[in-house]
Amino acid sequence: MSTPAGSPDGSSRPAGRPGRDGGPGLRRRRGEREAAITRVEVATNRGVFMISVAAELANMHPQTLRMYEARGLIEPRRSPKGTRLYSQEDVEKLRRIQEMTAELGLNLAGVERVLDLESEIERMHARIEELELDALHAQVRLAEQLEEVRRSFRAELAVPYRGGQLVRLADVRAPLRRPRSSGNGA
């Protein structure tokens, strides 16, 4: 049994394209172009959504976004011509505001206080990380200085065989030497 060229199962459809019935592929009409999907990744803090799109993404009316901006709850970027441009972070913040007002029953003053406290917590976390890093650097510097002091003491101090007390090497007048015996074994 032979199969037509271009398809592993013997159908005349292009390989790798599912058919309507779940089969191996679809036939394309002559001159029909395949739709290309392009995915573009943008920084989450870059303003890309106009007010109507941001309002739709957050399930709000555009006037609500203007009111939130007037209250200082959200600060969209502006295009060179003055158009409000909302980022993905802004849309997430709008969703959180909506959740706090609708589900938790907070008024806008309460939402504003919650957002202020959250930003203060973020600043404190950043400060703690900074202090921890400074403390780690100080600990490393102290360890290095301690090792340097230890090395200098090793060079300056000697432990005599008998006394057990530390004395400066410069203060040791006569090294402990035994006279050599004259080889007769006694």
C-alpha atoms as a printed R data frame, in Angstrom:
    type eleno elety resid chain resno       x      y      z
1   ATOM     1    CA   MET     A     1   0.000  0.000  0.000
2   ATOM     2    CA   SER     A     2   1.492  3.312 -1.035
3   ATOM     3    CA   THR     A     3   0.731  6.752  0.415
4   ATOM     4    CA   PRO     A     4   0.600 10.017 -1.488
5   ATOM     5    CA   ALA     A     5   3.595 12.236 -1.093
6   ATOM     6    CA   GLY     A     6   3.365 14.962  1.529
7   ATOM     7    CA   SER     A     7   1.320 13.141  4.176
8   ATOM     8    CA   PRO     A     8   2.308 10.252  6.395
9   ATOM     9    CA   ASP     A     9  -1.247  8.857  6.689
10  ATOM    10    CA   GLY     A    10  -2.085  8.842  3.020
11  ATOM    11    CA   SER     A    11  -4.401 11.874  3.002
12  ATOM    12    CA   SER     A    12  -3.912 14.704  0.585
13  ATOM    13    CA   ARG     A    13  -3.837 17.282  3.403
14  ATOM    14    CA   PRO     A    14  -0.609 18.957  4.496
15  ATOM    15    CA   ALA     A    15   1.066 17.177  7.367
16  ATOM    16    CA   GLY     A    16   0.819 18.706 10.847
17  ATOM    17    CA   ARG     A    17  -2.445 20.652 10.371
18  ATOM    18    CA   PRO     A    18  -5.478 19.241 12.194
19  ATOM    19    CA   GLY     A    19  -8.693 18.738 10.258
20  ATOM    20    CA   ARG     A    20 -12.259 19.638 11.267
21  ATOM    21    CA   ASP     A    21 -12.942 16.082 12.282
22  ATOM    22    CA   GLY     A    22  -9.748 15.922 14.369
23  ATOM    23    CA   GLY     A    23  -7.952 14.287 11.480
24  ATOM    24    CA   PRO     A    24  -4.413 15.004 10.452
25  ATOM    25    CA   GLY     A    25  -4.942 18.256  8.505
26  ATOM    26    CA   LEU     A    26  -7.050 20.873  6.650
27  ATOM    27    CA   ARG     A    27  -7.054 21.767  2.991
28  ATOM    28    CA   ARG     A    28  -6.250 25.359  2.250
29  ATOM    29    CA   ARG     A    29  -7.912 27.189 -0.567
30  ATOM    30    CA   ARG     A    30  -5.750 28.485 -3.326
31  ATOM    31    CA   GLY     A    31  -4.600 32.072 -2.551
32  ATOM    32    CA   GLU     A    32  -5.650 31.882  1.121
33  ATOM    33    CA   ARG     A    33  -2.997 33.080  3.520
34  ATOM    34    CA   GLU     A    34  -2.320 31.504  6.847
35  ATOM    35    CA   ALA     A    35  -2.887 33.943  9.724
36  ATOM    36    CA   ALA     A    36   0.355 34.761 11.483
37  ATOM    37    CA   ILE     A    37   0.309 35.342 15.205
38  ATOM    38    CA   THR     A    38   3.057 37.569 16.493
39  ATOM    39    CA   ARG     A    39   3.742 37.728 20.189
40  ATOM    40    CA   VAL     A    40   5.438 40.849 21.474
41  ATOM    41    CA   GLU     A    41   6.745 41.056 25.003
42  ATOM    42    CA   VAL     A    42   6.771 44.471 26.622
43  ATOM    43    CA   ALA     A    43   7.997 45.532 30.048
44  ATOM    44    CA   THR     A    44   5.107 45.377 32.531
45  ATOM    45    CA   ASN     A    45   5.630 48.993 33.572
46  ATOM    46    CA   ARG     A    46   5.563 50.412 30.047
47  ATOM    47    CA   GLY     A    47   2.401 52.311 29.148
48  ATOM    48    CA   VAL     A    48   0.833 50.640 26.126
49  ATOM    49    CA   PHE     A    49  -2.950 50.617 26.734
50  ATOM    50    CA   MET     A    50  -5.126 53.612 25.976
51  ATOM    51    CA   ILE     A    51  -7.811 54.405 28.534
52  ATOM    52    CA   SER     A    52 -10.598 52.521 26.730
53  ATOM    53    CA   VAL     A    53  -8.520 49.322 26.484
54  ATOM    54    CA   ALA     A    54  -7.283 49.577 30.087
55  ATOM    55    CA   ALA     A    55 -10.859 50.141 31.290
56  ATOM    56    CA   GLU     A    56 -12.047 47.087 29.389
57  ATOM    57    CA   LEU     A    57  -9.195 44.944 30.723
58  ATOM    58    CA   ALA     A    58 -10.027 46.028 34.287
59  ATOM    59    CA   ASN     A    59 -13.802 45.727 33.746
60  ATOM    60    CA   MET     A    60 -14.363 49.399 34.578
61  ATOM    61    CA   HIS     A    61 -15.770 52.485 32.922
62  ATOM    62    CA   PRO     A    62 -13.141 54.878 31.502
63  ATOM    63    CA   GLN     A    63 -14.528 57.660 33.703
64  ATOM    64    CA   THR     A    64 -13.704 55.535 36.762
65  ATOM    65    CA   LEU     A    65 -10.070 55.438 35.649
66  ATOM    66    CA   ARG     A    66 -10.078 59.228 35.298
67  ATOM    67    CA   MET     A    67 -11.526 59.537 38.808
68  ATOM    68    CA   TYR     A    68  -8.881 57.175 40.234
69  ATOM    69    CA   GLU     A    69  -6.207 59.245 38.540
70  ATOM    70    CA   ALA     A    70  -7.664 62.460 40.033
71  ATOM    71    CA   ARG     A    71  -7.597 60.835 43.509
72  ATOM    72    CA   GLY     A    72  -3.954 59.829 42.988
73  ATOM    73    CA   LEU     A    73  -4.645 56.096 43.149
74  ATOM    74    CA   ILE     A    74  -3.124 55.497 39.735
75  ATOM    75    CA   GLU     A    75  -0.690 57.477 37.598
76  ATOM    76    CA   PRO     A    76  -0.725 56.461 33.921
77  ATOM    77    CA   ARG     A    77   2.074 57.510 31.643
78  ATOM    78    CA   ARG     A    78   1.383 60.101 28.969
79  ATOM    79    CA   SER     A    79   2.199 60.003 25.294
80  ATOM    80    CA   PRO     A    80   3.928 63.002 23.703
81  ATOM    81    CA   LYS     A    81   0.454 64.246 22.696
82  ATOM    82    CA   GLY     A    82  -0.951 63.804 26.222
83  ATOM    83    CA   THR     A    83  -2.880 60.547 25.775
84  ATOM    84    CA   ARG     A    84  -3.074 58.408 28.918
85  ATOM    85    CA   LEU     A    85  -1.131 55.171 28.507
86  ATOM    86    CA   TYR     A    86  -1.696 52.428 31.066
87  ATOM    87    CA   SER     A    87   0.795 49.638 31.697
88  ATOM    88    CA   GLN     A    88   0.093 46.039 32.629
89  ATOM    89    CA   GLU     A    89   1.042 46.951 36.209
90  ATOM    90    CA   ASP     A    90  -1.539 49.757 36.127
91  ATOM    91    CA   VAL     A    91  -4.227 47.337 34.949
92  ATOM    92    CA   GLU     A    92  -3.309 44.903 37.757
93  ATOM    93    CA   LYS     A    93  -3.508 47.765 40.247
94  ATOM    94    CA   LEU     A    94  -6.936 48.742 38.875
95  ATOM    95    CA   ARG     A    95  -8.112 45.165 39.354
96  ATOM    96    CA   ARG     A    96  -6.852 45.206 42.930
97  ATOM    97    CA   ILE     A    97  -8.634 48.495 43.602
98  ATOM    98    CA   GLN     A    98 -11.825 47.031 42.194
99  ATOM    99    CA   GLU     A    99 -11.402 43.924 44.364
100 ATOM   100    CA   MET     A   100 -10.893 46.023 47.495
101 ATOM   101    CA   THR     A   101 -13.939 48.185 46.822
102 ATOM   102    CA   ALA     A   102 -16.331 45.524 45.517
103 ATOM   103    CA   GLU     A   103 -15.393 42.433 47.524
104 ATOM   104    CA   LEU     A   104 -13.873 43.861 50.701
105 ATOM   105    CA   GLY     A   105 -16.178 46.875 50.964
106 ATOM   106    CA   LEU     A   106 -13.442 49.498 51.289
107 ATOM   107    CA   ASN     A   107 -14.086 53.056 50.215
108 ATOM   108    CA   LEU     A   108 -11.497 54.908 48.121
109 ATOM   109    CA   ALA     A   109  -9.914 56.494 51.205
110 ATOM   110    CA   GLY     A   110  -9.395 52.977 52.628
111 ATOM   111    CA   VAL     A   111  -7.979 51.758 49.335
112 ATOM   112    CA   GLU     A   112  -5.611 54.726 49.272
113 ATOM   113    CA   ARG     A   113  -4.442 53.916 52.814
114 ATOM   114    CA   VAL     A   114  -3.915 50.226 51.947
115 ATOM   115    CA   LEU     A   115  -1.874 51.143 48.858
116 ATOM   116    CA   ASP     A   116   0.217 53.629 50.885
117 ATOM   117    CA   LEU     A   117   0.913 51.001 53.548
118 ATOM   118    CA   GLU     A   118   1.873 48.428 50.896
119 ATOM   119    CA   SER     A   119   4.326 50.828 49.271
120 ATOM   120    CA   GLU     A   120   5.775 51.627 52.701
121 ATOM   121    CA   ILE     A   121   6.242 47.905 53.356
122 ATOM   122    CA   GLU     A   122   8.028 47.550 50.001
123 ATOM   123    CA   ARG     A   123  10.354 50.442 50.893
124 ATOM   124    CA   MET     A   124  11.064 48.854 54.280
125 ATOM   125    CA   HIS     A   125  11.844 45.493 52.672
126 ATOM   126    CA   ALA     A   126  14.242 47.197 50.273
127 ATOM   127    CA   ARG     A   127  15.896 49.018 53.183
128 ATOM   128    CA   ILE     A   128  16.211 45.768 55.164
129 ATOM   129    CA   GLU     A   129  17.875 44.064 52.189
130 ATOM   130    CA   GLU     A   130  20.241 47.016 51.869
131 ATOM   131    CA   LEU     A   131  21.119 46.861 55.589
132 ATOM   132    CA   GLU     A   132  21.620 43.091 55.433
133 ATOM   133    CA   LEU     A   133  23.989 43.535 52.514
134 ATOM   134    CA   ASP     A   134  25.893 46.276 54.373
135 ATOM   135    CA   ALA     A   135  26.118 44.030 57.454
136 ATOM   136    CA   LEU     A   136  27.445 41.168 55.334
137 ATOM   137    CA   HIS     A   137  30.107 43.418 53.790
138 ATOM   138    CA   ALA     A   138  31.091 44.679 57.266
139 ATOM   139    CA   GLN     A   139  31.331 41.097 58.534
140 ATOM   140    CA   VAL     A   140  33.632 40.174 55.641
141 ATOM   141    CA   ARG     A   141  35.810 43.251 56.269
142 ATOM   142    CA   LEU     A   142  36.069 42.431 59.987
143 ATOM   143    CA   ALA     A   143  36.999 38.822 59.247
144 ATOM   144    CA   GLU     A   144  39.730 40.011 56.876
145 ATOM   145    CA   GLN     A   145  41.057 42.482 59.462
146 ATOM   146    CA   LEU     A   146  40.999 39.811 62.175
147 ATOM   147    CA   GLU     A   147  42.965 37.434 59.968
148 ATOM   148    CA   GLU     A   148  45.491 40.199 59.261
149 ATOM   149    CA   VAL     A   149  45.927 40.822 63.005
150 ATOM   150    CA   ARG     A   150  46.366 37.089 63.625
151 ATOM   151    CA   ARG     A   151  49.051 36.883 60.948
152 ATOM   152    CA   SER     A   152  50.916 39.860 62.418
153 ATOM   153    CA   PHE     A   153  50.833 38.316 65.913
154 ATOM   154    CA   ARG     A   154  52.129 35.011 64.591
155 ATOM   155    CA   ALA     A   155  55.087 36.837 63.103
156 ATOM   156    CA   GLU     A   156  55.792 38.791 66.296
157 ATOM   157    CA   LEU     A   157  55.121 36.216 69.027
158 ATOM   158    CA   ALA     A   158  56.928 33.034 69.934
159 ATOM   159    CA   VAL     A   159  55.996 30.391 72.480
160 ATOM   160    CA   PRO     A   160  59.091 29.265 74.349
161 ATOM   161    CA   TYR     A   161  59.403 25.540 74.900
162 ATOM   162    CA   ARG     A   162  59.362 25.782 78.659
163 ATOM   163    CA   GLY     A   163  57.465 28.752 80.069
164 ATOM   164    CA   GLY     A   164  54.255 28.543 78.084
165 ATOM   165    CA   GLN     A   165  53.940 32.338 78.059
166 ATOM   166    CA   LEU     A   166  53.908 34.376 74.904
167 ATOM   167    CA   VAL     A   167  56.875 36.621 74.385
168 ATOM   168    CA   ARG     A   168  57.842 38.849 71.538
169 ATOM   169    CA   LEU     A   169  60.292 37.235 69.200
170 ATOM   170    CA   ALA     A   170  62.522 40.287 69.467
171 ATOM   171    CA   ASP     A   171  62.721 39.816 73.266
172 ATOM   172    CA   VAL     A   172  64.014 36.264 73.043
173 ATOM   173    CA   ARG     A   173  67.739 36.708 73.614
174 ATOM   174    CA   ALA     A   174  69.178 33.249 73.273
175 ATOM   175    CA   PRO     A   175  67.557 30.457 71.350
176 ATOM   176    CA   LEU     A   176  67.234 27.166 73.150
177 ATOM   177    CA   ARG     A   177  70.080 25.055 71.737
178 ATOM   178    CA   ARG     A   178  71.638 21.893 72.953
179 ATOM   179    CA   PRO     A   179  75.297 21.387 72.369
180 ATOM   180    CA   ARG     A   180  75.965 18.634 69.898
181 ATOM   181    CA   SER     A   181  77.349 15.459 71.349
182 ATOM   182    CA   SER     A   182  80.650 14.144 70.104
183 ATOM   183    CA   GLY     A   183  79.313 11.013 68.454
184 ATOM   184    CA   ASN     A   184  80.235  8.394 71.069
185 ATOM   185    CA   GLY     A   185  76.602  7.577 71.813
186 ATOM   186    CA   ALA     A   186  76.643  8.651 75.427
